[in-house]
Amino acid sequence: MKSYFQKLIRGETVFCISLLFALLSMLAVKPDKAYAGYIDLRTLCLLFCLMAVTAGFQKCGIFRIMAEKLLGAQNHMRGLALVLVLLPFFSSMVITNDVALLTFVPFTILVLHIIKQDRYTSPVIVLQTIAANLGSMATPPGNPQNLYLCSRYDLGMGSFFLTMLPFVAISLVLLLFCICFVRREPIRVYFKESSPLEQPRLLAVFAVLFLMCLLTIFHVLSYQVLTLCVLACMLLFSRDLFRSVDYFLLATFICFFIFSGNLGRMEAVRAFLSGLMEKNGMLTAVLSSQVISNVPAAVLLSSFTENWKALLLGTNLGGLGTPIASLASLISLKFYLKTEQADLKSYLLLFLSLNAGGLLLLLAAACIL
């Protein structure tokens, strides 16, 4: 039992922290009927459906096939680095930043080892992590906090994209600039066997379900209908996908719903956080993200402001910075530490340097825009 809890704390640190916060807040505000109003069921159902659909896409092997087609055409290291970094940048817009890194970081480690370019492992993974965190800003499905904030403030497609797309474009330019420092040394990428497309009919089913997810995000379809359809398809066609859903992420949201709901009922805390958000909502969101990560920061601070634009920008840009700022960053770090040449100190130095530089430039852009 002790080893189980130790493993849980190491593997699901943010969930454990969120549970502790929720329990502590319950000491100040005793459980009552108002607790039911804390939970945003629409956000939880959408998250569940998107995670299930993404797992279905992965099961069909579509992402690996796309990566192999793109990488096989490269004949120099800079071109390879470009593809490896842009894959999570664009795919995170559809499959979330953490799933993009779960898919492409192990693939990157394998490819670089095959072509004997292991010395690029650390910088490429750092850039992939930044790319996934920045690319995921572009769409509501890209980040859990985007999904939540769109639901919380009832944001339309136009409002969301007009706010975020300029920063996505700036982020892409910054990533391309960084890749220019990779040498154009010749390489040859070769795969002994091409990955097959598995269960094309199942892929078509999940493509339809993903379209339904998008319609639900923008309030064209009800989340109840979407959830029933996804559950029915999982039960009928692929029951193993139930194991692929990150239930700890859902539980983390529930804990922070309780925590933020209870804080909202404490007048002194409410006045303090409301004051901070009123003075500089974006900067408050950025700094909060560095400590508790951007998803919990979005849930917490949304109870104290109606300035959705500052909160949306702050929690998205706040994904840069410390490894804790975005949970996806920890995924990359875990994979890197399993490689033979892993050097935690040099990795963190490069990670923090590039993240800090990117964050400062994007904050400057936010002030100008």
C-alpha positions as CSV (number, residue, x, y, z in Angstrom):
1,M,0.0,0.0,0.0
2,K,2.8,2.4,0.9
3,S,4.6,1.8,-2.5
4,Y,1.3,2.4,-4.3
5,F,0.9,5.8,-2.7
6,Q,4.5,6.7,-3.4
7,K,4.0,5.7,-7.1
8,L,0.8,7.7,-7.2
9,I,2.5,10.8,-5.8
10,R,5.4,10.6,-8.2
11,G,3.2,9.8,-11.3
12,E,0.2,12.0,-10.5
13,T,1.7,14.9,-8.5
14,V,-0.7,17.6,-9.7
15,F,-3.7,15.4,-8.9
16,C,-2.4,14.7,-5.4
17,I,-1.8,18.5,-4.9
18,S,-5.3,19.3,-6.2
19,L,-6.9,16.7,-3.9
20,L,-5.0,18.2,-0.9
21,F,-6.2,21.7,-1.8
22,A,-9.8,20.5,-2.2
23,L,-9.7,18.7,1.2
24,L,-8.2,21.7,3.0
25,S,-10.8,24.1,1.5
26,M,-13.5,21.7,2.7
27,L,-12.4,22.4,6.3
28,A,-13.2,26.1,5.8
29,V,-16.4,25.6,3.8
30,K,-18.3,22.5,5.0
31,P,-19.9,20.3,2.2
32,D,-23.4,21.4,1.4
33,K,-25.9,21.6,-1.5
34,A,-23.9,24.4,-3.2
35,Y,-21.0,21.9,-3.9
36,A,-23.1,20.5,-6.8
37,G,-22.9,23.9,-8.6
38,Y,-19.1,23.8,-8.5
39,I,-18.8,21.0,-11.1
40,D,-18.7,21.9,-14.8
41,L,-20.1,18.7,-16.2
42,R,-19.9,19.9,-19.8
43,T,-16.2,20.5,-19.6
44,L,-15.6,17.0,-18.0
45,C,-17.7,15.3,-20.6
46,L,-15.9,17.1,-23.4
47,L,-12.5,16.2,-22.0
48,F,-13.5,12.6,-21.7
49,C,-14.8,12.4,-25.3
50,L,-11.7,14.2,-26.7
51,M,-9.3,11.9,-24.8
52,A,-11.2,8.8,-26.0
53,V,-11.3,10.0,-29.7
54,T,-7.6,10.9,-29.6
55,A,-6.8,7.4,-28.2
56,G,-8.8,6.0,-31.1
57,F,-6.7,7.9,-33.6
58,Q,-3.5,6.6,-32.0
59,K,-4.8,3.0,-32.1
60,C,-5.3,3.3,-35.8
61,G,-1.7,4.4,-36.2
62,I,-2.5,7.5,-38.3
63,F,0.0,9.8,-36.6
64,R,3.0,7.4,-36.9
65,I,2.2,6.9,-40.6
66,M,2.2,10.7,-41.2
67,A,5.4,11.1,-39.3
68,E,7.2,8.4,-41.3
69,K,6.1,9.9,-44.6
70,L,7.4,13.3,-43.6
71,L,10.7,12.1,-42.1
72,G,11.6,9.7,-44.9
73,A,12.0,12.7,-47.3
74,Q,14.6,14.4,-45.2
75,N,18.3,14.4,-46.2
76,H,19.9,16.9,-43.7
77,M,19.6,17.4,-40.0
78,R,18.0,20.8,-40.1
79,G,15.2,19.5,-42.2
80,L,14.7,16.6,-39.9
81,A,14.6,18.9,-36.8
82,L,12.1,21.1,-38.6
83,V,9.7,18.2,-39.2
84,L,10.2,16.7,-35.7
85,V,9.4,20.1,-34.1
86,L,6.5,21.1,-36.3
87,L,4.8,17.7,-35.9
88,P,3.8,18.3,-32.3
89,F,3.2,22.0,-33.0
90,F,0.4,21.3,-35.5
91,S,-0.8,18.0,-34.2
92,S,-1.3,19.5,-30.7
93,M,-4.0,21.7,-32.2
94,V,-6.1,18.6,-32.7
95,I,-4.9,16.0,-30.2
96,T,-3.8,18.2,-27.2
97,N,-0.2,19.0,-26.3
98,D,0.3,16.1,-23.9
99,V,-0.9,13.5,-26.4
100,A,1.2,15.1,-29.2
101,L,4.3,14.7,-27.0
102,L,3.3,11.2,-25.9
103,T,3.2,10.3,-29.6
104,F,6.2,12.1,-31.0
105,V,8.9,12.3,-28.3
106,P,9.5,8.5,-28.1
107,F,9.4,8.5,-31.9
108,T,12.0,11.3,-32.0
109,I,14.3,9.5,-29.6
110,L,14.1,6.3,-31.7
111,V,14.8,8.2,-35.0
112,L,17.8,10.1,-33.7
113,H,19.3,7.0,-32.3
114,I,18.9,5.1,-35.6
115,I,20.7,7.8,-37.6
116,K,23.3,8.2,-34.8
117,Q,22.5,11.8,-34.0
118,D,21.8,11.3,-30.3
119,R,23.5,14.6,-29.4
120,Y,20.5,16.4,-30.8
121,T,18.0,14.5,-28.5
122,S,18.0,17.1,-25.7
123,P,17.5,20.3,-27.9
124,V,15.0,18.7,-30.2
125,I,12.9,17.4,-27.3
126,V,13.0,20.8,-25.6
127,L,11.8,22.5,-28.8
128,Q,9.2,19.8,-29.3
129,T,7.8,20.5,-25.8
130,I,7.7,24.3,-26.5
131,A,6.1,23.6,-29.9
132,A,3.4,21.5,-28.4
133,N,2.6,24.0,-25.7
134,L,2.5,26.9,-28.2
135,G,0.7,25.1,-31.0
136,S,-2.0,23.9,-28.6
137,M,-3.0,27.5,-28.0
138,A,-4.5,27.7,-31.4
139,T,-7.7,25.7,-30.7
140,P,-10.1,24.8,-27.9
141,P,-9.2,21.1,-28.0
142,G,-5.5,21.9,-27.9
143,N,-5.5,22.5,-24.2
144,P,-7.8,21.5,-21.4
145,Q,-7.9,25.0,-20.1
146,N,-9.0,26.3,-23.5
147,L,-11.8,23.9,-23.4
148,Y,-12.8,24.9,-19.9
149,L,-12.6,28.7,-20.6
150,C,-14.6,28.4,-23.8
151,S,-17.3,26.6,-21.8
152,R,-17.0,28.9,-18.7
153,Y,-17.3,32.2,-20.7
154,D,-19.4,30.8,-23.6
155,L,-16.8,32.0,-26.1
156,G,-17.6,31.9,-29.8
157,M,-15.2,30.6,-32.5
158,G,-14.5,34.2,-33.7
159,S,-13.6,35.6,-30.3
160,F,-11.3,32.7,-29.5
161,F,-9.4,32.6,-32.8
162,L,-9.0,36.4,-33.0
163,T,-7.4,36.4,-29.6
164,M,-5.1,33.4,-30.0
165,L,-4.0,33.2,-33.6
166,P,-1.6,36.2,-33.6
167,F,0.3,34.6,-30.8
168,V,0.4,31.2,-32.6
169,A,1.8,32.9,-35.7
170,I,4.5,34.7,-33.6
171,S,5.3,31.3,-31.9
172,L,5.8,29.6,-35.2
173,V,8.3,32.3,-36.3
174,L,10.2,31.9,-33.0
175,L,10.4,28.1,-33.5
176,L,11.6,28.5,-37.1
177,F,14.3,30.9,-35.9
178,C,15.5,28.4,-33.3
179,I,15.7,25.6,-35.9
180,C,17.9,27.8,-38.1
181,F,20.8,27.1,-35.6
182,V,20.7,23.4,-36.4
183,R,23.5,22.4,-38.8
184,R,22.6,21.2,-42.3
185,E,24.7,18.1,-42.0
186,P,23.7,15.2,-44.3
187,I,21.7,12.3,-42.9
188,R,19.6,9.4,-44.2
189,V,16.4,8.4,-42.5
190,Y,15.3,4.9,-43.3
191,F,12.5,2.7,-41.8
192,K,12.8,-1.0,-42.3
193,E,9.0,-1.4,-42.3
194,S,6.3,1.1,-42.8
195,S,3.7,1.3,-40.1
196,P,0.4,0.0,-41.4
197,L,-2.9,1.8,-41.1
198,E,-4.9,-0.3,-38.7
199,Q,-8.7,-0.6,-38.8
200,P,-9.5,2.1,-41.4
201,R,-13.3,1.7,-40.6
202,L,-12.6,2.5,-37.0
203,L,-10.6,5.5,-38.1
204,A,-13.7,6.8,-40.0
205,V,-15.8,6.3,-36.9
206,F,-13.5,8.4,-34.8
207,A,-13.1,11.1,-37.5
208,V,-16.9,11.5,-37.3
209,L,-16.8,11.6,-33.5
210,F,-14.0,14.2,-33.6
211,L,-16.2,16.4,-35.8
212,M,-19.0,16.0,-33.3
213,C,-16.6,17.1,-30.5
214,L,-15.8,20.3,-32.5
215,L,-19.5,21.0,-33.0
216,T,-20.1,20.5,-29.3
217,I,-17.3,22.9,-28.3
218,F,-19.0,25.6,-30.3
219,H,-22.4,24.8,-28.9
220,V,-23.9,23.4,-32.2
221,L,-24.4,19.9,-30.5
222,S,-25.3,19.2,-26.9
223,Y,-22.6,17.6,-24.8
224,Q,-25.1,14.9,-23.6
225,V,-25.6,13.7,-27.1
226,L,-21.9,13.7,-27.8
227,T,-21.1,11.7,-24.7
228,L,-23.7,9.1,-25.4
229,C,-22.4,8.6,-29.0
230,V,-18.8,8.3,-27.8
231,L,-19.6,5.8,-25.1
232,A,-21.8,3.8,-27.5
233,C,-19.0,3.6,-30.1
234,M,-16.4,2.7,-27.5
235,L,-18.6,-0.1,-26.2
236,L,-19.4,-1.4,-29.7
237,F,-16.1,-1.0,-31.5
238,S,-13.2,-0.6,-29.0
239,R,-13.7,-1.2,-25.3
240,D,-10.0,-1.1,-24.7
241,L,-10.0,2.6,-25.2
242,F,-11.6,3.1,-21.7
243,R,-8.1,2.3,-20.3
244,S,-6.6,5.1,-22.4
245,V,-8.6,7.9,-20.8
246,D,-6.7,10.0,-18.3
247,Y,-9.1,9.7,-15.4
248,F,-6.6,11.4,-13.1
249,L,-6.9,14.6,-15.2
250,L,-10.7,14.5,-14.9
251,A,-10.3,14.0,-11.1
252,T,-7.9,16.9,-11.0
253,F,-10.5,19.1,-12.6
254,I,-13.1,18.0,-10.1
255,C,-10.7,18.8,-7.2
256,F,-10.0,22.2,-8.5
257,F,-13.6,22.9,-9.1
258,I,-14.2,22.2,-5.4
259,F,-11.2,24.2,-4.4
260,S,-12.0,27.3,-6.5
261,G,-15.7,27.1,-5.6
262,N,-14.9,27.1,-1.9
263,L,-12.4,30.0,-2.3
264,G,-15.1,31.9,-4.0
265,R,-17.2,31.7,-0.9
266,M,-14.4,33.1,1.3
267,E,-14.9,36.9,1.2
268,A,-11.3,37.8,2.1
269,V,-9.7,35.4,-0.5
270,R,-12.3,36.5,-3.1
271,A,-11.5,40.1,-2.6
272,F,-7.7,39.5,-2.8
273,L,-7.7,37.4,-6.0
274,S,-10.3,39.6,-7.6
275,G,-8.1,42.6,-6.9
276,L,-5.1,40.9,-8.5
277,M,-7.0,39.9,-11.6
278,E,-8.4,43.4,-11.9
279,K,-4.9,45.0,-11.7
280,N,-3.2,42.7,-14.2
281,G,-5.2,39.6,-15.1
282,M,-2.8,38.2,-17.7
283,L,0.3,38.5,-15.6
284,T,-1.5,37.0,-12.6
285,A,-2.5,34.0,-14.7
286,V,1.1,33.6,-16.1
287,L,2.6,33.7,-12.6
288,S,0.0,31.4,-11.2
289,S,0.6,28.9,-14.0
290,Q,4.3,28.7,-13.0
291,V,3.4,27.4,-9.6
292,I,0.2,25.3,-10.0
293,S,0.3,24.8,-13.9
294,N,-1.9,26.5,-16.4
295,V,-5.0,24.2,-16.2
296,P,-5.6,24.5,-12.5
297,A,-4.8,28.2,-12.7
298,A,-7.5,28.7,-15.3
299,V,-10.1,26.9,-13.2
300,L,-9.1,28.8,-10.0
301,L,-8.9,32.3,-11.4
302,S,-12.0,32.1,-13.5
303,S,-14.0,32.4,-10.3
304,F,-12.6,35.8,-9.7
305,T,-12.8,37.6,-13.1
306,E,-15.0,38.1,-16.1
307,N,-12.0,39.2,-18.2
308,W,-11.8,36.1,-20.2
309,K,-9.2,37.5,-22.7
310,A,-6.6,38.2,-20.0
311,L,-7.2,34.7,-18.5
312,L,-7.1,32.9,-21.8
313,L,-3.9,34.6,-22.9
314,G,-2.2,34.3,-19.4
315,T,-2.9,30.6,-19.0
316,N,-1.8,29.8,-22.5
317,L,1.4,31.9,-22.5
318,G,1.9,30.7,-18.9
319,G,2.4,27.2,-20.3
320,L,6.0,28.4,-21.0
321,G,8.4,28.8,-18.1
322,T,8.9,26.1,-15.4
323,P,8.4,22.4,-16.2
324,I,5.4,22.6,-13.9
325,A,3.8,25.4,-15.9
326,S,2.3,22.9,-18.4
327,L,1.8,19.2,-17.4
328,A,2.9,18.2,-20.9
329,S,6.4,19.4,-20.2
330,L,6.8,16.7,-17.6
331,I,5.9,14.1,-20.1
332,S,8.9,15.1,-22.3
333,L,11.2,15.2,-19.3
334,K,10.2,11.7,-18.2
335,F,11.0,10.3,-21.7
336,Y,14.3,12.1,-21.9
337,L,15.5,10.8,-18.6
338,K,15.0,7.3,-19.8
339,T,17.6,7.8,-22.6
340,E,21.2,6.6,-22.2
341,Q,22.7,10.1,-22.6
342,A,20.3,11.9,-20.3
343,D,21.8,14.8,-18.4
344,L,19.1,16.5,-16.2
345,K,21.2,19.6,-15.4
346,S,21.9,20.5,-19.1
347,Y,18.4,19.7,-20.1
348,L,16.8,21.9,-17.5
349,L,19.2,24.7,-18.3
350,L,18.3,24.6,-21.9
351,F,14.6,24.2,-21.2
352,L,14.4,27.1,-18.8
353,S,16.5,29.4,-21.0
354,L,14.4,28.8,-24.1
355,N,11.1,28.9,-22.2
356,A,12.0,32.1,-20.4
357,G,13.1,33.8,-23.7
358,G,9.9,32.7,-25.5
359,L,7.7,33.8,-22.6
360,L,9.3,37.2,-22.4
361,L,9.0,37.8,-26.2
362,L,5.3,36.7,-26.2
363,L,4.5,38.8,-23.2
364,A,6.1,41.8,-25.0
365,A,3.9,41.0,-28.0
366,A,0.9,40.8,-25.8
367,C,1.6,44.3,-24.4
368,I,2.0,45.7,-27.9
369,L,-1.1,44.0,-29.3
